[in-house]
């Protein structure tokens, strides 16, 4: 679990440095559109859409953008039809990589993912080769310079969270996917302001590499995460305590 947290922290810093908010919005709009297409445009009747909208709001997406994406999904406005795909892969050092994508062109996305892996020391695996290593969970993080673990623990468990733990500079709140939206909304109601909030895949166990291989794996993971059709990337890579994220990000 700590490996995922460290990668999420690095991803957040990298995104902030590169000013990728426009790309974040594009990915969120895709998710909102697909969620509305599959389950309808009513938030209370569509848990996936409700979760996507909460994520969009946490990224400060304008209300008009959210409403437009919902209408595209329900057919009130014209829009592109996206397909959901999951790729399973191995990176440098044998780390597991699980890639979730939304695309309007399956062949293009498959070719781009395969090429990115091949050029950066990874390879595409067979269906099922790494997915069994992960559990789908809700994860909400809070900064340790703002809250103590005890503060978050009491509120989160009362709200229905499964687990709370301090990992480096973050306090992680873990939920089931079904309880994620309720827990996040209750924490916000109590004026806890999260650093990040998402439905993700958490590894049951992590793999540790030396700093050189860790850097190579992270660079590959970051490049995949930056691809237009990729919605999220999960990995079982554990990042050594002496690994310097700032050096990696420079």
ABEGO torsion letter per residue (X at the ends): XAAAAAAAAAAAAAAAAAGAAAAAAAAAAAAAAAAAAAAEABAAABAAAAAAAAAAAAAGBBAAAAAAAAAAAAGABBBBBBBBBBBBBBBBGGBBBBBBBBBABAAAAAAAAAAAAAAAGBBBBBBGAAAAABBBBBBBBBBAAABBAAAAAAAAAAAGBABBBBBEABBBBBBBAAAAAAAAAAAAAAGBBBABBBBBBBBABBBBBBAAAAAAAAAAAAAAAABAABABBBBABBBBAABBAAAAAX
